[in-house]
Amino acid sequence: LDCNVIHVEGETFASTALHSRISLGKVSAEPGTYVLGIRPHHFLAQHAPGKDTVESEVRLVENFGAEHVLHVTYGEQLVAVVAPPGFAAEGSKVHIAIQAKDAHLFDPETGLIVRRDRRDVAA
């Protein structure tokens, strides 16, 4: 997802077309435009609206047995969201949120990932 990154009081936030302030914690990224990468397992899907959710329409459901992948609208884009079997059918509405702790930032020009601040991880 295209996003803009800002820093507020030592924390980094991304804003997308539908989410205005997604906390990214401490990320080594200058303010500016990036691509926010979220794996299908790192979206949360629910039936009712909730904190930081956006309403989406299910366009396609892929059945992988123990889990289904929902292809849902996110503004003008489609994103893939993992859900349990039978969670939603094509054409139904769901509410999705982003688990930002698992999101990645990519430089839109080079395609390279912008690493998180990992000082707490041994080299």
Buried (B, 14 or more C-beta within 10 A) or exposed (E): BBBEBEBEEEEBBBBBEBBEEBBBEBBEBEEEEBBBBBEBEBBBBEEEEEEBBBEBBBEEBEEEEEBBBBBBBBBEEBBBBBBEEEBBEEEBEBBBBBEBEEBBBBBEEEEEEBEBEEEEEEE
